[in-house]
């Protein structure tokens, strides 16, 4: 489920500018990118372990 943080900020802060939209987009992008970065890190760790083990 994708939370509309821009709408939440407008509701509670009364901000009717472009800032809530920017913050909402940044938060949503970070939420999407974090799992991808974690997957990349896990892949690097796995490949490194395989390489170390191959030299026994």
C-alpha positions as CSV (number, residue, x, y, z in Angstrom):
1,X,0.0,0.0,0.0
2,X,1.4,3.4,-1.0
3,X,0.8,6.2,1.5
4,X,0.1,9.6,0.2
5,X,2.5,11.6,2.5
6,X,1.8,14.8,0.6
7,X,-1.9,14.7,1.5
8,X,-1.0,13.9,5.1
9,X,1.3,16.8,5.3
10,X,-1.2,19.2,3.8
11,X,-3.9,17.9,6.2
12,X,-1.9,18.3,9.4
13,X,0.4,21.2,8.6
14,X,-2.0,23.2,6.5
15,X,0.7,23.6,3.8
16,X,-0.9,24.4,0.5
17,X,2.4,24.8,-1.4
18,X,4.5,22.6,-3.6
19,X,6.6,21.4,-0.6
20,X,4.3,18.6,0.5
21,X,4.3,17.1,-3.0
22,X,8.1,17.2,-3.1
23,X,8.4,15.6,0.4
24,X,5.8,13.0,-0.5
25,X,7.6,12.0,-3.7
26,X,11.0,11.8,-1.9
27,X,9.5,9.6,0.8
28,X,7.8,7.3,-1.7
29,X,11.0,7.0,-3.8
30,X,13.1,6.2,-0.7
31,X,10.5,3.5,0.3
32,X,10.9,1.9,-3.2
33,X,14.7,2.2,-3.4
34,X,15.5,0.8,0.1
35,X,14.5,-2.8,-0.7
36,X,16.4,-2.7,-4.0
37,X,19.5,-1.4,-2.3
38,X,19.2,-4.2,0.3
39,X,18.9,-6.8,-2.4
40,X,22.0,-5.4,-4.2
41,X,24.0,-5.6,-0.9
42,X,22.9,-9.1,-0.3
43,X,23.9,-10.1,-3.8
44,X,27.4,-8.6,-3.3
45,X,27.8,-10.3,0.0
46,X,26.7,-13.7,-1.5
47,X,29.1,-13.3,-4.4
48,X,31.9,-12.4,-2.2
49,X,31.4,-15.4,0.0
50,X,31.2,-17.7,-3.0
51,X,34.5,-16.2,-4.3
52,X,36.2,-16.7,-0.9
53,X,34.9,-20.3,-0.6
54,X,36.1,-21.1,-4.2
55,X,39.7,-20.5,-3.0
56,X,39.0,-22.8,0.0
